[in-house]
Structure formats: structure tokens, C-alpha cells
Amino acid sequence: MDLKNVNLIGNVGAGTMGHATALQFAMHGYPVNLFDQDSASLDRGIVTIQHDLATFDRAGLLAEEPATILERIHPTTDLQTAFAHADFIIESITENLDVKRTVWQAIEQVIQPNTIMATNTSGLDPTALQSGLAHPERFVVAHFWNPAQLMPLVEVVPGQATDTATVDLTVHLMNHIGKHAVPLKKASLGFVGNRIQLAVLREALHIVDQGIATPEAVDDIIKYSLGRRWSLVGPIASADLGGLDVFTNISSYLYQDLANDTGTDPVLQAKVQAGELGLKSGHGFYNWTGAAGQQLVAQRDADLLALLKADHDTENPS
């Protein structure tokens, strides 16, 4: 299948990630059949889409009126209606292997012979997910990063049975709808982004647990050094720029002192056992219940939106 043959999108899930993927396709001209298991979930998804459209409109990121974009999104609870004529399907439901496999096996019963099936999982094995399908060669991971409406990256990850043409089309399509798609050569647990994120988080929490620095200090150190540098050039290019001899020397004594636990992180586990889950419960390492916590979230989203606007203006000079 070529990109010109992708005319209708099927979107599984209207939640945190699913509403955003539906909006992304609709913003770039694609009609989207938005499927969820009940009308209440669809209603909540449409309300969130309307909120995001208003935000993008204020930022000057829409080429059309919000109402025109919204008209392209067609909510439905009927599997046949949603996917029988879809050319590309993106799924964003619960991170549960059995649930995803069951849903995809049901979807495969109603789709066209050439439909591409993409799961927006953040780390589940695509080979395990595609193993129950009649056509696993058309199945691939398209991992959007949260918040999906603001983050550019999509990791495109093949399973063992995924056809190269499926990967190529998915990369092309993701770039066509304004994302930055990066294909992996093969799957790995957590893909690439989450492997790096968890490696950094493990060391950050180890530093806190050892009394070396507070969570606030660790976050400031990352924000005002590595975070800024890595947003311009990644860690491997940074090593080249700093001198590989320097990094080799540092690794010779520092690697052995870094956290290397392989089980569940004890600091995280203690927080979870105490019911301190972060933003969703109001408390984690930070207090998210007051105005300061909500302002931090709002500022993060505003800064991400500004970066998105800068990307848009660079790609679409007036």
C-alpha cells in the first residue's frame, strides 16, 4: 500500500492517547472513525478534542476552522462501522497484552485485505501482539509520546513478522501528519525512549535514596544542563562533541558506582504502596494538589506548545 491509498483512518480508543491520535489525523485532512466501547467514553474524548482544537487555534496551529476538523471525526461504538473500510488503524487502549490481542483479533475479522494495523503501546512486544493475527505482516507499533497532541516523536517498531513495507508506510504516514517518526531496526523491551528514560530515572532515584540530592535538585540539574543539551543534540552526539576519550575515562570509574538494580525500583515501590502515585493521586515526590502543581503542568504544556509552534513555523514559513 502507498500513502496515496490511505484515505480513511480507524482509531481505537478515545482516551488520553486515543483522542490525540484521532485529532492529529483529522488536523491533516483525514476522516477518522473514532471507536470506543461506550458512548460516554466517546463523549469525553470529543470534549477533550474540542479543548485541544481551541488550544491549537489560539496558537495559530490550525490551517482550518476547528469545526471543519471536528467534522472529520466520526464517533462510533460499532466495530464494523469503524473499521470495515479503514486503510490504517491506530489503537490506544489499556497496556495489557491479552486485552490488546483480543481486540486486534476481533478487528482483523472486519478489515480490508491491505489495512495496516498499528498499536500505540509504550513497550509491549509487537511479536507477541501480532502472534494471534492471520496477517501479522501488516501489524506494527506506532508509539506516540504523551501528551501525544504536543510531543513530536513516534517510535515505529516492527515485530518479527512485520513486513518492511508496513514499517515504511507507517513512517511515511506519521511524518505526513506532522510527527517525527523514527523506525527501530528491531523490537526491544521498552523500545528505545523508555529504556533511556528508565535508566535515567533509576539513577535519579538512587541519588535521592542515597541522600546525595533532593528530587527538586535532581530535576533542576537535568533541566538546566542535560535537558537543554539533549534537546539540541542527543546523548551520543554529545559524547562525540565532548570527546570520546573524556567519556571513556569517566566510564572507567563511574559505571561501577551507578545504580544497577534489576528488580522493581524500591523508591518507586514505596511511593506506590503509600498511595502516592504522582499527579493522578495528588502526591508523589511533589505535591500536585495546590496551585503551584497545576501551574507546573500548565507551564509544561505551554512550553511544549511553543516548541510545536516553532517547528510548525520553520516547516511552513510565511
Helices and strands as residue ranges (DSSP letters): G 3-5, E 9-12, H 18-27, E 32-35, H 39-58, H 66-70, E 73-76, H 79-83, E 88-91, H 97-108, E 116-119, H 126-130, G 136-138, E 139-144, E 153-158, H 164-176, E 180-183, H 193-209, H 215-221, I 222-226, H 227-230, H 235-242, H 244-254, G 255-257, H 266-273, H 291-315
